[in-house]
Amino acid sequence: MPHVRLAFIADIHGNQDALEAVLGDLQEQGAERLYVNGDVVNRGPDSVQALETLLALTPQPTFVLGNHDDLMRLWLTRDGALPGDWFEDPFWAATAWSAGQLDQAGLLDAILSWPLTQRLRWGGLPTIELAHGTAAHYRESLSPHTPESRLTELLDESGAGLLIGSHTHKPMVRAVEGGRLVLNTGAVGAPFNEDPRAQYLLLDSAQGRWEATLRAVPYDRSGVLARFESSGLLDRGGVSAEIFREEVRLARSLYTPYWMWTEDAGKPRTPETWGQFRAEFPERFM
């Protein structure tokens, strides 16, 4: 069968500069189809622009819903799935800002149409199951730490020969017994593997199987880092917006460790405790 090259991107998180770098690279690489595996929006300052850019592509990409995409719906509808006190908590101000930007631009309906999974079939090649996390939940991670028994279970349940997830912001290629593959796209807009380049996945057909290539595209981060301030996100979003900016700058997860630290210590999430966290763990900010 003819050669097929597919591109999978995810976790753009409102970073237009990273998105443009990846779109340029995958075009140079000759990718024939683009799949967007969730979390186009939130965290960064460019949610509206990033989503509009993807929706304007021809042909339009195939989308999967991510947890941050869905959070925009949950936030705007005041869905009961979210704790009620979040809506008045200043810590969630960055989420409120991004949701408001998307609502004002009339883009929420586009997100609402995205499915939780996509099943991809190409001729005689192994079937691909694409989900932001897994088919079980968009926050379940596919990572080097996922037990092989769980990966086998997911593969068996899906009947697929290949699983593709995202969500962890860390790229991965992992072989499972029987020659099946489990892949993670990595993150376009906010990698957490200490490599600040915009990262994504290419799949190539080769003699009846899929071969994975992880791409990392350099780009100038000064623009997106500056737009945290010029867009109003840093001023309106408070502590969480500052954390998101630091994650882009350092290519390292900070939000989750800070959240867990406050939970364990019974501390509120405030500028003061964020300062305490930075002082207690200076190695995270080097």
Secondary structure, DSSP 4 states (H G I P E B T S, - for coil): ----EEEEE---TT-HHHHHHHHHHHHHTT-SEEEE-S--SSSSS-HHHHHHHHHTSSSPPEE---HHHHHHHHHHTT-TTS-GGGGG-GGGHHHHHHHHHHHHTT-HHHHHT--SEEEE--TTSPPEEEESS-SS-TT---STTS-HHHHHHHHHHHT-SEEEE-SSS--EEEEETTTEEEEE---SS--SSS--SEEEEEEEEETTEEEEEEEEE---THHHHHHHHHTSHHHHHHHHHHHHHHHHHHTS--HHHHHHHHHHHT---SHHHHHHHHHH-GGGG-
